[in-house]
Amino acid sequence: MAERDPIRRLVQAFARLPGIGEKTAARLAFFLLDADDRVARELYEAIAEVKQKIRLCSICCNLTEADPCRFCSDPRRDGRVVCVVESVPGLMAIERTGEFRGRYHVLHGVLAPLDGVGPDDLHLRELMTRLGAGVDEVIVATNPSVEGEATALYIQRLCTPLGVRTTRIASGVPIGADLEYADQVTLSRALAGRRDMGGP
Amino acid sequence: MAERDPIRRLVQAFARLPGIGEKTAARLAFFLLDADDRVARELYEAIAEVKQKIRLCSICCNLTEADPCRFCSDPRRDGRVVCVVESVPGLMAIERTGEFRGRYHVLHGVLAPLDGVGPDDLHLRELMTRLGAGVDEVIVATNPSVEGEATALYIQRLCTPLGVRTTRIASGVPIGADLEYADQVTLSRALAGRRDMGGP
């Protein structure tokens, strides 16, 4: 804030990004200083544009230029099934499977009491509003972490009194993985979640 | 360029930075989207400011807000010794030693014929201009890489006819390192550069 030297100010601004330390920040700053003006201009224009144009979809809280977003405004998608995700990259990961034709809801976080993130900090109110309008199933696709599981449980408790079915994406050994290298928790989950293959 | 989606445009702009791949770029973009507006504003303002305010020192080609830069305008520094570095981070590294009280010259690169970088692409003309004006010694502090050595040799050939002494920073085993783990080239250099310790 009080930093007057423009180069140091830029280094500090880069260092505030996740996964970028002081040294990387300095490297990025000097790269921009040495690079063509166009490279720097495209970056700062893109940052300014994204903060100006991108907002939350008023229905599902996805990041979008148009409100409602392309998923909420697509009449071919099934509004009776809502997939709840932690973040937009999570939404994009599910969309890439090509298997899901319902709608989404983005929480923009998970319950994390230790970090001071409670239910009011997530976009749960918007989810509740939707549940009254013909939603049959909520698929909770938060990450299989402690916080993700707690959030899933919280959502299930919100949905059940309203008569909405709540499901959770399966956890287990990833396809292509080797049991030998799977961690114990994942293996325990895979055992507990075993499914009948038919037969007597 | 033709990209219309603001989020994808930002991801592409980040991915153009060195050491930042598609996935990291996406992570940074979504971080900025979710973060406080202030974080993004500080970053793009810092980039815009740096490109607007920072220019090359007309004497030593250091990056600076004021021309000449603080090293060239400091009367307590010895203008008879000029330390030539590849880049501003190199200059800062030498400055951090606190041992050098001469002036600097920043090449902004090294000779790299394979990458199409020739003598005209470095700030050698500015260096030549300075050599006439009371410079006794040029310390070449380019990196000890193939390109850095070639550049050092090139500078030495420029300086010698003008009667300017050229020196090269020492290469060898870094302080605190273990000989067992030093690479062969470094060890050969350390042997070749051995110095008398006194005695008969």
Interface residues (C-beta under 8 A of the other chain):
Chain A: D5 P6 I7 R9 L10 Q12 A13 F14 R16 L17 P18 G19 I20 T24 A26 R27 L28 A29 F30 F31 L32 L33 D34 D37 V39 A40 R41 E42 L43 Y44 E45 A46 I47 A48 E49 V50 K51 K53 I54 L63 E65 S87 V88 P89 H108
Chain B: D5 P6 I7 R9 L10 Q12 A13 F14 R16 L17 P18 G19 I20 T24 A26 R27 L28 A29 F30 F31 L32 L33 D34 D37 V39 A40 R41 E42 L43 Y44 E45 A46 I47 A48 E49 V50 K51 K53 I54 L63 E65 S87 V88 P89 H108
